[in-house]
Amino acid sequence: MTGKPDNPQRSFVRSDWASVPDVHRFAHRAMATTFEVVVQHENKVYAQQAADATFDELDRIEHELSRYVENGDVARINNLPAGQTLLLGLDTFECLRISARVHAQTGGAFDVTVGLLVDCWRDKDKKPRTPSPEELAFAREHTGMSLLHLDANQYTVQLAASPIRVDLGGVGKGYGVDRMAATLRDWSIERALIHGGFSSVLALDAPQGAAGWPVTLSDPRDRSRTLARLNLKHVAVSGSGLEKGKHIIDPRIGRPIDGKIAAWSVAPDAATGDALSTAFMVMTVEEVQAYCARHTGVAGLLILPTDPDVQRDERIVAVGPWREGELVY
């Protein structure tokens, strides 16, 4: 799969559920990170069996969504001639459908076809480089969700131009978390929290007697600095960040920008949350504010680079419906 490797020094969400009674925790390595299922249940053996079922589902999804599987859906899309029709697996199609929706809602700030643009701005060692005008023009002509024609009745895709470079890493981890939650519900387990590398978190029902699953959002550069304290239930939180000295590609203009230091989204599901935290990294504050105003229940927390009008290293902006007492920075 294409998930980013986890780095304990850059975790975006931290757990405070050690104090919750009758909780069982189960971990599994997938998508270049560690997933964890946290379950409140009186029977640990049953909880373990349910968690194992979620991990089996996660492994299946990783295999289907990975661009490194030679005959997988993503590899076949990336080698598909323009105009030909390709039948996709349900998970791949659903990830593309979610990606297309968020792409449209964010004005193109989230785009899973950005691969050729990313590659033309870095060399084979992944160091920054400046492409020629011809390289950049080619990459831009072969980037954009509008190049993917999805047929929801047949679960097929056609390309308007070829090649394109699809990578579902920006949505796949969250989608995996959502599918794991569905598996837990199949096992009649409702009081649970699932995370993938602490950057994609989904809470189901709250633990018994609690307002929600307690988590904190921390500055990825200084984990001792807490920015928000949340009690989660029936909601997802996702985080994205930029490593110092690097840039992020804005697919709308086809060029690197400084972007934000970090961005979090609070959304109804983990797949949408993952896509939004990525989009929020390149959207302006005003664009994020407008998005949250249009979509009830979505919130954002942004760390922006130095504001020349404020004598500090960054400024933090909260957008959307945060509850009283949640923000502590």
C-alpha positions in Angstrom: 0.0 0.0 0.0 1.1 3.6 -0.2 0.6 4.9 3.3 3.3 7.1 4.9 5.6 5.4 7.3 4.8 6.3 10.9 7.2 8.4 12.9 6.6 8.6 16.7 7.9 12.1 16.7 5.3 13.2 14.2 2.2 11.5 15.5 -0.8 13.8 15.2 -3.2 12.2 17.7 -2.3 10.8 21.1 -4.4 8.4 23.2 -5.6 9.0 26.8 -7.7 5.9 27.0 -5.5 4.0 29.5 -7.9 5.0 32.2 -10.9 3.5 30.5 -11.9 0.2 32.2 -12.3 -3.2 30.4 -10.4 -2.0 27.4 -8.4 -4.5 25.2 -5.9 -3.3 22.6 -4.8 -5.2 19.6 -2.1 -4.0 17.0 -1.3 -5.0 13.5 1.3 -3.8 11.0 -0.1 -2.7 7.5 0.2 0.1 5.0 3.7 1.1 6.4 2.3 1.9 9.8 0.8 0.3 12.9 -3.0 0.0 13.2 -4.7 -0.5 16.5 -8.1 -1.7 17.5 -9.2 -0.6 21.0 -12.3 -2.4 22.3 -14.3 -2.2 25.4 -15.8 -5.6 25.9 -16.2 -8.0 28.8 -14.8 -11.0 26.9 -11.2 -10.5 25.8 -11.1 -13.7 23.7 -14.1 -12.6 21.7 -12.6 -9.1 21.3 -9.3 -10.7 20.1 -11.2 -12.7 17.5 -13.1 -9.6 16.3 -9.9 -7.6 16.1 -8.2 -10.4 14.1 -11.1 -10.3 11.6 -10.6 -6.6 11.2 -6.9 -7.1 10.5 -7.7 -9.8 7.9 -10.0 -7.2 6.2 -7.3 -4.6 6.4 -4.7 -6.9 4.7 -7.2 -7.7 1.9 -7.8 -4.0 1.3 -4.1 -3.2 1.3 -3.5 -5.8 -1.4 -6.3 -4.4 -3.5 -5.3 -0.7 -3.2 -1.6 -1.0 -3.4 0.1 0.5 -6.5 3.0 -1.9 -6.0 0.9 -5.1 -6.8 1.7 -5.8 -10.4 -1.7 -6.9 -11.4 -3.6 -4.8 -8.9 -6.3 -2.3 -9.7 -4.1 0.8 -9.2 -1.2 -0.6 -11.3 -3.7 -1.5 -14.1 -5.2 2.0 -14.0 -1.7 3.5 -14.3 -1.0 1.4 -17.4 -4.4 1.7 -18.9 -4.6 3.2 -22.5 -6.9 6.1 -22.9 -10.4 5.2 -23.9 -10.3 1.6 -22.7 -12.6 0.4 -20.0 -11.3 -1.3 -16.8 -13.4 -3.3 -14.4 -12.4 -2.4 -10.8 -12.8 -4.1 -7.4 -15.4 -2.6 -5.1 -12.9 -1.1 -2.7 -10.8 0.5 -5.4 -13.9 2.0 -7.0 -15.2 3.3 -3.7 -11.9 5.0 -2.9 -11.9 6.6 -6.3 -15.5 7.7 -5.8 -14.7 9.3 -2.4 -11.6 10.9 -4.0 -13.7 12.4 -6.8 -16.2 13.7 -4.3 -13.6 15.4 -2.1 -11.8 16.7 -5.2 -14.9 18.4 -6.4 -15.8 19.8 -3.0 -12.3 21.2 -2.4 -11.9 22.7 -5.8 -9.2 20.3 -6.7 -7.1 20.6 -3.6 -7.3 16.9 -3.1 -6.2 14.8 -6.1 -5.1 11.2 -6.2 -3.8 11.6 -9.7 -1.0 14.0 -8.7 1.7 11.4 -9.0 3.3 12.7 -12.3 3.4 16.2 -10.9 5.1 15.1 -7.7 7.7 13.1 -9.7 8.6 16.0 -12.0 9.5 18.2 -9.1 11.9 15.7 -7.6 14.8 13.7 -8.9 15.4 9.9 -8.6 16.7 10.4 -5.0 13.5 12.4 -4.2 15.4 15.6 -3.8 13.8 18.8 -5.1 14.4 19.7 -8.8 12.9 22.1 -11.3 11.3 20.5 -14.3 11.5 21.9 -17.8 8.4 23.7 -19.1 7.7 20.7 -21.3 7.9 18.3 -18.4 5.6 20.4 -16.3 3.1 20.9 -19.2 3.0 17.1 -19.8 2.5 16.3 -16.1 -0.3 18.9 -15.8 -2.1 17.5 -18.9 -2.0 14.1 -17.2 -3.2 15.2 -13.8 -6.8 15.7 -12.7 -9.8 13.7 -11.5 -11.6 14.8 -14.6 -9.4 12.4 -16.5 -11.0 9.5 -14.7 -14.5 8.6 -16.0 -16.2 6.4 -13.3 -19.2 4.3 -14.1 -21.1 3.6 -10.8 -23.4 1.1 -12.4 -20.6 -1.1 -13.9 -17.8 -0.3 -11.4 -15.5 0.6 -14.3 -13.1 3.4 -15.1 -12.0 5.0 -18.4 -9.1 7.4 -18.8 -9.4 10.6 -21.0 -5.6 10.7 -21.2 -2.8 8.3 -20.6 -0.6 7.8 -18.7 -1.7 9.0 -15.4 -0.3 8.2 -11.9 -2.9 7.3 -9.4 -1.9 6.8 -5.7 -4.6 6.1 -3.2 -2.4 6.6 -0.2 -4.2 9.9 0.7 -7.5 8.1 1.3 -6.6 4.4 1.6 -5.6 4.3 5.2 -8.8 6.0 6.3 -10.8 3.8 4.1 -9.2 0.8 5.7 -10.1 2.1 9.2 -13.7 2.6 8.0 -13.9 -1.0 6.8 -12.4 -2.3 10.0 -15.1 -0.5 11.9 -17.7 -2.2 9.7 -16.2 -5.5 10.5 -16.4 -4.8 14.3 -20.1 -4.0 13.9 -20.6 -7.3 12.1 -19.2 -8.9 15.3 -21.7 -6.8 17.3 -18.9 -4.7 18.9 -19.9 -1.1 19.1 -17.7 0.4 21.8 -14.4 0.8 20.0 -11.8 3.1 18.6 -9.5 2.3 15.6 -6.5 4.2 14.4 -3.9 3.8 11.7 -0.6 5.2 12.9 -2.4 7.8 15.1 -3.0 9.9 11.9 -6.3 8.3 11.0 -8.6 7.8 14.0 -12.3 6.6 14.1 -14.4 6.3 17.2 -17.5 4.2 17.4 -19.7 4.2 20.5 -18.2 5.8 23.6 -16.9 3.6 26.4 -19.6 2.8 29.0 -20.0 5.7 31.4 -17.8 8.0 29.4 -18.6 11.0 27.1 -16.3 9.6 24.4 -12.9 8.1 23.7 -10.4 10.6 25.1 -7.7 11.7 22.7 -5.4 14.7 22.3 -4.1 16.6 19.3 -0.5 17.5 19.7 2.0 19.7 17.8 3.8 17.2 15.6 7.1 19.0 16.2 6.7 19.0 20.0 4.4 16.3 21.3 4.5 17.7 24.8 2.5 20.6 23.5 -1.2 19.8 23.4 -3.5 21.7 21.1 -6.8 20.1 21.7 -8.5 17.5 24.0 -11.4 15.6 22.5 -13.9 13.0 23.6 -14.7 11.1 20.4 -17.7 9.1 19.4 -19.1 8.5 15.9 -16.5 10.7 14.4 -13.1 10.6 12.7 -10.0 12.7 13.2 -7.2 12.8 10.7 -3.9 14.7 10.6 -1.3 15.6 7.9 2.0 17.4 8.3 4.9 18.7 6.3 8.5 17.8 7.2 10.8 20.7 7.8 12.5 22.0 4.6 10.1 20.2 2.3 7.3 21.5 0.1 3.9 20.1 -0.8 2.5 20.1 -4.4 -0.7 22.1 -4.9 -2.4 20.1 -7.7 -4.5 23.1 -8.6 -1.4 25.1 -9.8 0.9 22.2 -10.4 3.7 23.7 -8.3 5.2 23.2 -4.8 4.0 25.6 -2.1 5.2 26.0 1.5 1.7 24.9 2.6 1.0 24.5 6.3 3.0 22.9 9.1 0.2 20.6 10.0 -3.6 20.2 9.5 -6.3 18.2 11.1 -9.8 17.4 10.0 -12.8 16.2 12.0 -15.2 14.4 9.7 -17.9 11.8 9.8 -15.7 9.0 8.4 -12.0 8.3 8.3 -11.6 8.1 4.5 -13.2 11.6 4.0 -11.1 12.8 7.0 -7.9 11.6 5.5 -8.6 13.3 2.2 -9.6 16.6 3.9 -6.5 16.8 6.1 -4.5 16.5 2.9 -6.6 19.1 1.1 -6.4 21.5 4.1 -2.6 21.5 3.8 -2.9 23.4 0.5 -6.2 25.3 0.9 -6.1 28.8 2.2 -7.6 29.5 5.6 -10.5 31.2 3.8 -11.1 28.1 1.7 -11.1 25.8 4.7 -13.5 28.2 6.5 -15.8 28.1 3.5 -15.6 24.4 3.2 -16.5 23.8 6.9 -19.3 26.3 6.7 -20.8 24.3 3.8 -20.4 20.9 5.4 -22.0 20.5 8.8 -19.9 18.6 11.3 -16.6 19.1 9.6 -13.9 21.1 11.5 -10.3 21.9 10.9 -7.2 22.8 13.0 -4.3 24.4 11.1 -0.8 25.3 12.0 0.5 27.9 9.6 4.1 29.1 9.0 5.3 32.3 10.6 2.9 35.2 10.3 4.9 38.4 9.9 2.3 40.3 11.9 2.7 38.1 14.9 6.0 37.6 16.7 6.0 33.9 17.0 7.0 30.9 14.9 3.5 30.0 13.8 -0.1 30.8 14.2 -2.9 28.2 14.9 -6.3 28.6 13.3 -9.4 26.6 14.4 -12.2 26.3 11.8 -15.6 24.9 12.2 -17.7 23.6 15.1 -15.3 23.0 18.0 -16.9 22.5 21.4 -16.2 24.7 24.4 -13.1 23.5 26.2 -11.7 21.3 23.4 -9.1 23.8 22.2 -6.4 24.3 24.8 -3.5 25.9 22.8 
